Amino acid sequence: MSTATDLLPASRGGTGTQTGGRRFGAFRFFGGQSKSGGEGVAKRVQFSSPFLPYLFLAPQLAIIFIFFYWPSVQAIQSSFYLEDPFGFGSTFVGMTNYTDVLKSGEYLGIARFTAVFTALVTFFALSIGLLLAVKADGVIRGNAAYKTLLIWVYAIAPPVAGLIGMMFFDQHIGPIVELARWFGWDIKVGLNYFDTAFSMVVVSVWKQIPYNFIFFLSGLQGIPVSVREAAAIDCRSGFRRFWTVILPLLAPTAFFLLIINVTYALFDTFGVIDVMVKDKAANNPITLVYKVYMDGFRGNDLGGSSAQSVILMLIVFVLTIFQFRFIERRVHYN
Amino acid sequence: MFKKFSFAALSFAFSATSSFAATNITWWHGMAGRNGEVINEVSKKFNEAQSACALTPVSKGTYEEALASGIAAFRSGEQPNILQVFDAGAATIINAKGAVIPAEDLIIKAGHNFDRNAFIDGVRYFYADSEGKFVGMPFNSSAPIMYINDEALKKAGVEAPKTWEEFEAVAPKLKEAGYIPLVQSQLTWQFTENFFSRNNIQFATNNNGYDAVVDTQLKVTDPNLIMMFDKLKAWKDEGYFAFYGAGWNDNQKVFEEGKAAFWIGSSGSFGGLQKTAQMPFSATFLPYWGSIKGAGTNSFIGGAALFAMSGKSDEENNCVADFFQFLTSPEIQYFYHKATGYVAITKAAYELAQKDGYYKEKPVAEVGIKQLLLPAGDWSKGYRLGFYPQIREIMEREYGRIFSGETTVKDAFDTIEKEGNELLARFAKTAG
């Protein structure tokens, strides 16, 4: 993710220039075909030795291998075993860990909540981020102040965001709870399933808006002024102009953000959830990744928790393939 | 900044060389805040009292995190000498045969005497095997006790109840006086595990899980336990009991603010409550049911014990034994008791605190230990259940559903028993 942020200034510079500036390097990072043709071709660099590029890649590959592939292989392996936490006895149980998990109504309930939660967080974080970006892009006077105010929430770490969110929704002192009481809604986070889910979504969306805002804003600034002017001459309705001209030109940004937001909702909301449920999930909603943590790190059930993380890995894999195959087709980079 | 850092590095290097001759041992624990500081003070006292061993305490976060890091370290052969493990995790480490050296063996091998009877009754069995041999060394022990809002009682003109029947009698008057009669902070520990201990009822088969891992089953569909939760639900509907979720502090807060008459907390809450309570308070034992025959026995200990990890040299093990001896000395126990609010675990330390007049000054500090000193029953010694932290999570989930009206008490306990027994069966396979 930091790779994408690093590329930000490059795309910002593209305001007056051609479309090349709008294309995020991040797509290449994700393995997408960047279809670079025409004016934007990068300079080809020749290496004196064929091994040199591999040498330069080695640190990155080593990190990926040690921190991603190796643990993944271990997780897959231990998902077929029932293991004593201390590593004394481990029994091969085949698919039992998987069938146990998939048969459990509890687990399926968590999966259902995770799906709804991910959909809601992604939808609201993206749409509110886009709305704010469009509005901020239109502001002429004092726009730097608006932008800074909208962006700085991003600098808050997820657990801190969770903590602030929890205080807002605290049963005894939360201002949002006081506010809701005026309308006759008694919010009880930690006690009522729906109320807890509601506050989790609110805090998670709030945390992610600035990130989406930054990307949408720079995407908007990458749209050539000439195109906008031409559109303004052809059509007077601002909404229609946005719908037919601006939005399609923003599609690559939106697609990139969609993937990032889905992974955010699935994984990075862990800190928010942990703080909101205060270490005690009880009958509160939790996501799949939190369940992996509860069973693996708190319950010391390595086999079961490994099986769950493999399932999660498969879900993300399928989701990513789906997004690249079906949604990316509709995205035009040039 | 750099200066500060290099100074720290220098002093570290210096301290490392100064204890060159001593045997180094490490202690991983799950205490933070004031309790973590007290651990550092205890270690310092030990290091100053002798020169053969140098003890380094390391905080690993929470209880769960300490256990998880201890396990990960053991698997890679980097385990500490001493690991603190909490009550619910006891079965995990004790059933991993070969992970720890029983504290009693360790102490005897190092040439010290070990007298089981020196420990107070409620502490003696929890971390021991079915023959009563100490596997873990009890360290920080607490009991669930009932804190009393003195103002509320005065205003309503009632006495603190000893039994739940008496509570039912005074609750309407407290409600009339404008108070929430009862709140609690942990339904699993206070109203489930210690419901079984205080009322002397069997919690699980196989002698509460002590005798064997295989075929151990929960007995949470016991009609008495169901009656307890039916009552709680009824009390909640009538406004005699309030429930703010599974979080400890959300429930404690109401009592601190003086809005509740009784709060079931931990004997270890005393220190903090002295600072936060906005009204005068006292404490008494966790109530039991007068209608249950043989009820009124001691409670299980909460808190944690210290385990000596295996795979260490004799020299280091002897140091651990020395430290355990040091830790159970009356003076250190008394110091720890006063500094943290956890109960003293030996009879000698209790007598020392009495002689010193500590309880005259702070009577609440004595309630926990007195409750642990009550006569023991067959079922008040402890429980040994695998994957118990997860079973607690199931209970928390179902209890939350009871009070939000999503399920009935009977169905909730059926679910807990079913899912809990599945986990116990899984655990039996891992330990096999």
Boltz contact constraints between the chains, C-beta under 6 A:
constraints:
  - contact:
      token1: [A, 82]
      token2: [B, 429]
      max_distance: 6.0
  - contact:
      token1: [A, 82]
      token2: [B, 430]
      max_distance: 6.0
  - contact:
      token1: [A, 83]
      token2: [B, 430]
      max_distance: 6.0
  - contact:
      token1: [A, 84]
      token2: [B, 96]
      max_distance: 6.0
  - contact:
      token1: [A, 84]
      token2: [B, 430]
      max_distance: 6.0
  - contact:
      token1: [A, 84]
      token2: [B, 431]
      max_distance: 6.0
  - contact:
      token1: [A, 85]
      token2: [B, 71]
      max_distance: 6.0
  - contact:
      token1: [A, 86]
      token2: [B, 71]
      max_distance: 6.0
  - contact:
      token1: [A, 86]
      token2: [B, 74]
      max_distance: 6.0
  - contact:
      token1: [A, 86]
      token2: [B, 96]
      max_distance: 6.0
  - contact:
      token1: [A, 86]
      token2: [B, 99]
      max_distance: 6.0
  - contact:
      token1: [A, 87]
      token2: [B, 75]
      max_distance: 6.0
  - contact:
      token1: [A, 88]
      token2: [B, 96]
      max_distance: 6.0
  - contact:
      token1: [A, 171]
      token2: [B, 244]
      max_distance: 6.0
  - contact:
      token1: [A, 171]
      token2: [B, 250]
      max_distance: 6.0
  - contact:
      token1: [A, 172]
      token2: [B, 253]
      max_distance: 6.0
  - contact:
      token1: [A, 190]
      token2: [B, 245]
      max_distance: 6.0
  - contact:
      token1: [A, 190]
      token2: [B, 247]
      max_distance: 6.0
  - contact:
      token1: [A, 191]
      token2: [B, 245]
      max_distance: 6.0
  - contact:
      token1: [A, 192]
      token2: [B, 404]
      max_distance: 6.0
  - contact:
      token1: [A, 278]
      token2: [B, 247]
      max_distance: 6.0
  - contact:
      token1: [A, 280]
      token2: [B, 246]
      max_distance: 6.0
  - contact:
      token1: [A, 280]
      token2: [B, 247]
      max_distance: 6.0
  - contact:
      token1: [A, 280]
      token2: [B, 396]
      max_distance: 6.0
  - contact:
      token1: [A, 282]
      token2: [B, 246]
      max_distance: 6.0
  - contact:
      token1: [A, 282]
      token2: [B, 396]
      max_distance: 6.0
  - contact:
      token1: [A, 282]
      token2: [B, 397]
      max_distance: 6.0
  - contact:
      token1: [A, 282]
      token2: [B, 400]
      max_distance: 6.0
  - contact:
      token1: [A, 283]
      token2: [B, 397]
      max_distance: 6.0
  - contact:
      token1: [A, 283]
      token2: [B, 400]
      max_distance: 6.0
  - contact:
      token1: [A, 283]
      token2: [B, 401]
      max_distance: 6.0
  - contact:
      token1: [A, 297]
      token2: [B, 68]
      max_distance: 6.0
  - contact:
      token1: [A, 298]
      token2: [B, 64]
      max_distance: 6.0
  - contact:
      token1: [A, 298]
      token2: [B, 389]
      max_distance: 6.0
  - contact:
      token1: [A, 299]
      token2: [B, 387]
      max_distance: 6.0
  - contact:
      token1: [A, 299]
      token2: [B, 389]
      max_distance: 6.0
  - contact:
      token1: [A, 299]
      token2: [B, 390]
      max_distance: 6.0
  - contact:
      token1: [A, 300]
      token2: [B, 92]
      max_distance: 6.0
